[in-house]
């Protein structure tokens, strides 16, 4: 809904939704082949699943539609798939399954979920914990062993980070040690080349952004460790931070290849966009308005292209007259086409200053000024 410049909305409603873990995991496991489709080497046929069945109490349907690798929800009008963001839906549902798995007592159900999950060629979405856990990489760039990862003192976020790193390495057909060594070596060389000039910066071929292949001249890990310490000293920080940033960077690039390129790099056909009318609230930035004609233009959300406005009662004329250049919330009916997610036009029945958006814009201006 945010994509259309409309208010933020939760598919499951604004109140907390209760689940019975065993029932929810049973539903997710039983329907996982249909939900995940090609992501689990299952059928690519179009399906629709009511995710409201995850909830303990009966609620309004939450219809998820999957067409091949593309996912969309009926709550989005006009209905449109989420493009390459479709994988995020599956990654979040994988994480939900894992959370449910950890609290249910039924061993058969736990095993069934693990089997379903194992067939899925995606890694569960990690919980966002920026600023909460800073120990994602050990204080020295020694790679954690399986025993280290099983250590109860390691935070959940750290364990998730390392498990995802191992998963990405496997998808690239590289060992865990090799994958991390490449990240450390390239980053250390880059920093040393930019500071004390003791190393030559990596070439584009060595970075290998398109393939993430192993550089041909990768030195022994002991040499890389020494370079990483020297790089940390050269920029006045600890080796922990340098190692963490190196892996974050490599993981980010690897994700582009093993997730987005894998699933959306082959020109897959996608379901048709649905043109039509949507009635509701829209966040816009008013760029023009003529009080005599009751017509104007606006930018909707952060998308390119303008939206034509037409005031359909005198009160809206008065409201919009002094809001040119401001962020505005309007209510009305918008016309969408299949080609553009920005509405072509909005017949406005009510308008007011969008105080939240104005506040955000003011903070951004202050940040840029500072």
ZIGIUR-V300839 format. One record per backbone hydrogen bond with DSSP energy under -1.0 kcal/mol. CO is the residue of the C=O (numbers start at 1). NH is the residue of the N-H. E is the energy in kcal/mol with one decimal. If there is no record, write none. Layout:
co: {CO | CO}
nh: {NH | NH}
e: {E | E}
This chain:
co: {1 | 1 | 2 | 5 | 10 | 18 | 20 | 21 | 22 | 23 | 24 | 25 | 26 | 27 | 31 | 32 | 33 | 36 | 37 | 37 | 38 | 39 | 47 | 49 | 50 | 51 | 52 | 62 | 63 | 64 | 65 | 66 | 67 | 70 | 71 | 72 | 73 | 79 | 82 | 83 | 84 | 85 | 86 | 87 | 88 | 89 | 90 | 91 | 91 | 92 | 93 | 94 | 95 | 96 | 97 | 98 | 100 | 100 | 106 | 107 | 108 | 109 | 110 | 111 | 112 | 113 | 114 | 117 | 120 | 129 | 129 | 140 | 145 | 146 | 148 | 151 | 155 | 156 | 157 | 158 | 159 | 160 | 161 | 162 | 163 | 164 | 165 | 166 | 167 | 168 | 169 | 170 | 175 | 176 | 177 | 178 | 179 | 180 | 181 | 182 | 183 | 184 | 185 | 186 | 187 | 188 | 189 | 190 | 192 | 203 | 204 | 208 | 220 | 221 | 222 | 223 | 224 | 225 | 226 | 227 | 228 | 229 | 230 | 231 | 232 | 238 | 239 | 240 | 241 | 242 | 243 | 244 | 245 | 246 | 247 | 248 | 249 | 250 | 251 | 252 | 253 | 254 | 255 | 255 | 256 | 257 | 259 | 260 | 261 | 276 | 278 | 280 | 282 | 283 | 284 | 285 | 286 | 288 | 290 | 294 | 295 | 296 | 297 | 297 | 298 | 299 | 300 | 307 | 308 | 309 | 310 | 313 | 313 | 314 | 315 | 316 | 317 | 320 | 323 | 326 | 327 | 328 | 329 | 330 | 331 | 331 | 332 | 333 | 334 | 335 | 336 | 344 | 345 | 346 | 347 | 348 | 350 | 352 | 353 | 354 | 355 | 356 | 357 | 358 | 359 | 360 | 361 | 362 | 363 | 364 | 365 | 366}
nh: {4 | 6 | 5 | 283 | 13 | 56 | 24 | 25 | 26 | 27 | 28 | 29 | 30 | 31 | 35 | 36 | 37 | 39 | 40 | 42 | 41 | 121 | 66 | 64 | 53 | 54 | 55 | 51 | 74 | 49 | 72 | 47 | 70 | 67 | 82 | 65 | 76 | 274 | 85 | 86 | 87 | 88 | 90 | 91 | 92 | 93 | 94 | 95 | 125 | 96 | 97 | 98 | 99 | 100 | 101 | 102 | 103 | 104 | 110 | 111 | 112 | 113 | 114 | 115 | 116 | 117 | 118 | 120 | 122 | 132 | 133 | 142 | 149 | 150 | 151 | 154 | 159 | 160 | 161 | 162 | 163 | 164 | 165 | 166 | 167 | 168 | 169 | 170 | 171 | 172 | 174 | 173 | 179 | 180 | 181 | 182 | 183 | 184 | 185 | 186 | 187 | 188 | 189 | 190 | 191 | 192 | 193 | 194 | 197 | 207 | 208 | 212 | 224 | 225 | 226 | 227 | 228 | 229 | 230 | 231 | 232 | 233 | 234 | 235 | 237 | 242 | 243 | 244 | 245 | 246 | 247 | 248 | 249 | 250 | 251 | 252 | 253 | 254 | 255 | 256 | 257 | 258 | 259 | 260 | 261 | 262 | 263 | 264 | 265 | 336 | 334 | 332 | 330 | 301 | 328 | 299 | 325 | 297 | 294 | 311 | 290 | 309 | 287 | 288 | 307 | 285 | 303 | 298 | 346 | 296 | 348 | 316 | 317 | 318 | 319 | 320 | 321 | 323 | 326 | 286 | 354 | 284 | 352 | 282 | 349 | 350 | 280 | 347 | 278 | 344 | 276 | 308 | 335 | 310 | 333 | 312 | 331 | 329 | 355 | 358 | 359 | 360 | 361 | 362 | 363 | 364 | 365 | 366 | 367 | 368 | 369 | 370}
e: {-1.2 | -1.6 | -2.1 | -4.7 | -1.5 | -3.1 | -2.9 | -2.7 | -2.1 | -2.2 | -2.5 | -2.8 | -2.5 | -2.0 | -2.8 | -3.2 | -1.9 | -2.2 | -2.0 | -2.7 | -1.6 | -3.0 | -2.4 | -3.2 | -1.7 | -2.0 | -1.6 | -2.6 | -2.1 | -2.7 | -2.5 | -2.2 | -1.9 | -3.0 | -3.0 | -3.1 | -1.7 | -1.9 | -1.8 | -1.9 | -1.1 | -1.3 | -1.3 | -2.7 | -2.5 | -2.1 | -2.3 | -1.9 | -2.0 | -2.4 | -2.4 | -2.0 | -2.5 | -2.5 | -2.5 | -1.7 | -1.4 | -1.0 | -2.1 | -2.5 | -2.1 | -2.2 | -2.1 | -2.1 | -2.1 | -3.1 | -2.3 | -1.7 | -1.0 | -2.3 | -1.3 | -2.0 | -2.1 | -1.3 | -1.1 | -1.6 | -2.3 | -2.6 | -2.3 | -2.4 | -2.5 | -2.5 | -2.2 | -2.4 | -2.2 | -2.7 | -2.2 | -2.2 | -2.1 | -1.3 | -2.7 | -1.7 | -2.9 | -2.2 | -2.5 | -2.4 | -1.7 | -2.7 | -2.7 | -2.5 | -1.9 | -2.6 | -2.4 | -2.1 | -2.4 | -2.7 | -2.4 | -1.3 | -1.7 | -2.2 | -2.3 | -4.0 | -1.9 | -2.6 | -1.8 | -2.1 | -2.4 | -2.0 | -2.2 | -2.5 | -2.1 | -2.2 | -2.3 | -1.6 | -2.7 | -1.4 | -2.6 | -2.5 | -2.5 | -2.2 | -2.1 | -2.6 | -2.4 | -2.2 | -3.0 | -2.1 | -1.9 | -2.8 | -2.3 | -1.1 | -1.1 | -3.0 | -1.8 | -1.5 | -2.6 | -1.0 | -2.2 | -2.5 | -1.5 | -2.9 | -3.2 | -2.0 | -2.4 | -1.3 | -3.0 | -2.3 | -3.7 | -1.5 | -2.2 | -3.2 | -2.8 | -3.1 | -2.2 | -2.0 | -3.3 | -2.6 | -1.4 | -2.0 | -2.5 | -1.9 | -2.2 | -1.1 | -1.2 | -1.8 | -2.1 | -2.9 | -1.5 | -1.7 | -2.2 | -1.9 | -2.5 | -2.9 | -1.9 | -2.7 | -3.2 | -1.4 | -2.4 | -2.5 | -2.2 | -2.9 | -1.3 | -2.4 | -2.4 | -2.0 | -1.5 | -2.3 | -2.5 | -2.7 | -1.3 | -2.5 | -2.4 | -2.3 | -2.5 | -2.2 | -2.3 | -2.2 | -2.4 | -2.3 | -2.5 | -2.6 | -2.6 | -3.0}
